[in-house]
């Protein structure tokens, strides 16, 4: 399979060129539109054509990965959350890479570590393969030269190209001189040359299109070329593993502390009436220890996976790993419990929902890790990929911003503070339909002719400033909520003008319609 893409250079160069055009059409001043799932589908088609060219059968399990990619593409058209859009893109690229590795290589004996190594190795191989299309094309031309006649023809083309390179600056110089010498010539020819160079050849729009085409062309070709090298590292599953006594020693030390911590959590926090240290509120206690526990949970997951990969099987080690995993579950429960306490006081935010989602994901991943402790042949990497894909699809389609807005609006209602409303307006435009139910009167603001004016300086009567205990900063406690919503909805209308079929986005369209209805209702 080594270098086999080079045997069909015209085919793959043509495929990459067509893909580059599709890539530029999809992403030209548009990264959220209807073209996102379409370019995802085109990428999968390119991969399928690559496999078909060499008679590699499409595995049934690969359809699940391909389906997940398309769903992530569709999700991007339904939300404007940059966090979700970014990780949708990362997820699509990762899933396509895993699909192609599984199609091209035999991954049945790969363990978790081997998968990660091979993924990284493939991406590193893509760096030098960026030059592959140029090298392959030059070798193709060299291999297909025929006779003296073609050589003379090629030399003639070369001489013409040299002539063009020499004549082009001379032509520009002469046109500039003649344009300054004669006004009529300048108006007819000079303006034509100016438009050609400034508005067409060197236009920022044209440069952007060219850059997108270059990115698409070299990106897809280098990926396929790296796949064709057939140089993945040997399977590490046969590498001799370490003596488990080392792992038993350090795990015993850490697990002993974990057991004490878990007993304290169970006795005093979960079942002891939520006893807290003196001087702490529930929110303060939850906020203080949550992120430390989250870090420990992630550390535990990685440590157990490393022990499985590095050390020989041993009954005592297995018991310790299972106990270690059990303690991790208690810590996950403690983290979730603390976050729920915090949410009760300060309501929801995007980060808090993300944290709860991540804790649920960790719980399911730890179940797979525990199963891998008992059965070392268990396909842990594929299990983790499937779990993460399903969980992320739920998160991606869940519209977390909308969930946060609905929860906070339901909890606070008309009494929602300016600061809380300001946070909700800082989320994606997905929340506009939720916020449109508010029709506040103008308050704490300066108005001129019915227009809204928003000034946040200390010395103006923009609102009442105060001290926020949670952040330790001075904040605008009472601003004009009506002005804030007006400004937010005006911005939505301005930024969604001129949507075409190529740039159409479901969430943006819905937000625009809602904003327009909001202002219509405000006039009545």
JOSUL-V337339 format. One record per residue. N is the residue number from 1. RES is the residue in one small letter. PSI is psi as a letter, one per 40 degrees, with the letter a starting at -180 (NA if undefined). Layout:
n->(N:N)
res->(RES:RES)
psi->(PSI:PSI)
This chain:
n->(1:2:3:4:5:6:7:8:9:10:11:12:13:14:15:16:17:18:19:20:21:22:23:24:25:26:27:28:29:30:31:32:33:34:35:36:37:38:39:40:41:42:43:44:45:46:47:48:49:50:51:52:53:54:55:56:57:58:59:60:61:62:63:64:65:66:67:68:69:70:71:72:73:74:75:76:77:78:79:80:81:82:83:84:85:86:87:88:89:90:91:92:93:94:95:96:97:98:99:100:101:102:103:104:105:106:107:108:109:110:111:112:113:114:115:116:117:118:119:120:121:122:123:124:125:126:127:128:129:130:131:132:133:134:135:136:137:138:139:140:141:142:143:144:145:146:147:148:149:150:151:152:153:154:155:156:157:158:159:160:161:162:163:164:165:166:167:168:169:170:171:172:173:174:175:176:177:178:179:180:181:182:183:184:185:186:187:188:189:190:191:192:193:194:195:196:197:198:199:200:201:202:203:204:205:206:207:208:209:210:211:212:213:214:215:216:217:218:219:220:221:222:223:224:225:226:227:228:229:230:231:232:233:234:235:236:237:238:239:240:241:242:243:244:245:246:247:248:249:250:251:252:253:254:255:256:257:258:259:260:261:262:263:264:265:266:267:268:269:270:271:272:273:274:275:276:277:278:279:280:281:282:283:284:285:286:287:288:289:290:291:292:293:294:295:296:297:298:299:300:301:302:303:304:305:306:307:308:309:310:311:312:313:314:315:316:317:318:319:320:321:322:323:324:325:326:327:328:329:330:331:332:333:334:335:336:337:338:339:340:341:342:343:344:345:346:347:348:349:350:351:352:353:354:355:356:357:358:359:360:361:362:363:364:365:366:367:368:369:370:371:372:373:374:375:376:377:378:379:380:381:382:383:384:385:386:387:388:389:390:391:392:393:394:395:396:397:398:399:400:401:402:403:404:405:406:407:408:409:410:411:412:413:414:415:416:417:418:419:420:421:422:423:424:425:426:427:428:429:430:431:432:433:434:435:436:437:438:439:440:441:442:443:444:445:446:447:448:449:450:451:452:453:454:455:456:457:458:459:460:461:462:463:464:465:466:467:468:469:470:471:472:473:474:475:476:477:478:479:480:481:482:483:484:485:486:487:488:489:490:491:492:493:494:495:496:497:498:499:500:501:502:503:504:505:506:507:508:509:510:511:512:513:514:515:516:517:518:519:520:521:522:523:524)
res->(x:x:x:x:x:x:x:x:x:x:x:x:x:x:x:x:x:x:x:x:x:x:x:x:x:x:x:x:x:x:x:x:x:x:x:x:x:x:x:x:x:x:x:x:x:x:x:x:x:x:x:x:x:x:x:x:x:x:x:x:x:x:x:x:x:x:x:x:x:x:x:x:x:x:x:x:x:x:x:x:x:x:x:x:x:x:x:x:x:x:x:x:x:x:x:x:x:x:x:x:x:x:x:x:x:x:x:x:x:x:x:x:x:x:x:x:x:x:x:x:x:x:x:x:x:x:x:x:x:x:x:x:x:x:x:x:x:x:x:x:x:x:x:x:x:x:x:x:x:x:x:x:x:x:x:x:x:x:x:x:x:x:x:x:x:x:x:x:x:x:x:x:x:x:x:x:x:x:x:x:x:x:x:x:x:x:x:x:x:x:x:x:x:x:x:x:x:x:x:x:x:x:x:x:x:x:x:x:x:x:x:x:x:x:x:x:x:x:x:x:x:x:x:x:x:x:x:x:x:x:x:x:x:x:x:x:x:x:x:x:x:x:x:x:x:x:x:x:x:x:x:x:x:x:x:x:x:x:x:x:x:x:x:x:x:x:x:x:x:x:x:x:x:x:x:x:x:x:x:x:x:x:x:x:x:x:x:x:x:x:x:x:x:x:x:x:x:x:x:x:x:x:x:x:x:x:x:x:x:x:x:x:x:x:x:x:x:x:x:x:x:x:x:x:x:x:x:x:x:x:x:x:x:x:x:x:x:x:x:x:x:x:x:x:x:x:x:x:x:x:x:x:x:x:x:x:x:x:x:x:x:x:x:x:x:x:x:x:x:x:x:x:x:x:x:x:x:x:x:x:x:x:x:x:x:x:x:x:x:x:x:x:x:x:x:x:x:x:x:x:x:x:x:x:x:x:x:x:x:x:x:x:x:x:x:x:x:x:x:x:x:x:x:x:x:x:x:x:x:x:x:x:x:x:x:x:x:x:x:x:x:x:x:x:x:x:x:x:x:x:x:x:x:x:x:x:x:x:x:x:x:x:x:x:x:x:x:x:x:x:x:x:x:x:x:x:x:x:x:x:x:x:x:x:x:x:x:x:x:x:x:x:x:x:x:x:x:x:x:x:x:x:x:x:x:x:x:x:x:x:x:x:x:x:x:x:x:x:x:x:x:x:x:x)
psi->(e:h:e:d:d:d:e:f:d:d:d:d:d:d:d:d:d:d:d:d:d:d:d:d:d:d:e:h:f:h:e:e:a:e:e:d:d:d:d:d:d:d:d:d:d:d:d:d:d:d:d:d:d:e:f:h:i:h:i:d:d:d:d:d:d:d:d:d:d:d:d:d:d:d:d:d:e:e:i:e:h:d:d:d:d:d:d:d:d:d:d:d:d:d:d:d:d:d:d:d:d:d:d:d:i:h:e:d:e:h:a:d:d:d:d:d:d:d:d:d:d:d:d:d:d:d:d:d:e:d:e:d:d:d:d:d:d:d:d:d:d:d:e:f:h:h:i:d:d:d:d:d:d:d:d:d:d:d:d:d:d:d:d:d:d:d:d:d:d:d:d:d:d:d:d:d:d:d:d:d:d:h:d:d:d:d:d:d:d:d:d:d:d:d:d:d:d:d:e:c:d:f:h:d:d:d:d:d:d:d:d:d:d:d:d:d:d:d:d:d:d:d:d:d:d:d:d:e:d:f:f:i:i:i:h:e:d:e:h:h:i:i:h:e:d:d:d:d:d:d:d:d:d:d:d:d:d:d:d:d:d:d:d:d:d:d:d:d:d:d:e:f:f:f:h:i:i:h:e:h:i:d:d:d:d:d:d:d:e:d:d:d:d:d:d:d:d:d:d:d:d:d:d:d:d:d:d:d:d:d:i:i:i:h:d:d:d:d:d:d:d:d:d:d:d:d:d:d:d:d:d:d:d:d:d:d:d:d:d:d:d:d:d:d:d:e:a:i:i:d:d:d:d:d:d:d:d:d:d:d:d:d:d:d:d:d:d:d:d:d:d:d:d:d:g:e:e:h:g:d:d:d:d:d:d:d:d:d:d:d:d:d:d:d:d:d:e:e:g:d:d:d:d:d:d:d:d:d:d:d:d:d:a:e:e:h:i:d:d:d:d:d:d:d:e:e:a:i:e:d:e:d:d:d:e:e:e:h:g:i:i:h:i:f:i:h:i:h:f:e:i:i:h:h:h:e:i:d:e:i:f:d:a:h:i:a:h:h:d:d:e:f:i:h:i:h:d:g:a:h:d:d:d:d:d:d:d:d:d:d:d:d:d:d:e:e:i:f:h:a:d:d:e:h:h:d:d:d:d:d:d:d:d:d:d:d:d:d:d:d:d:d:d:NA)
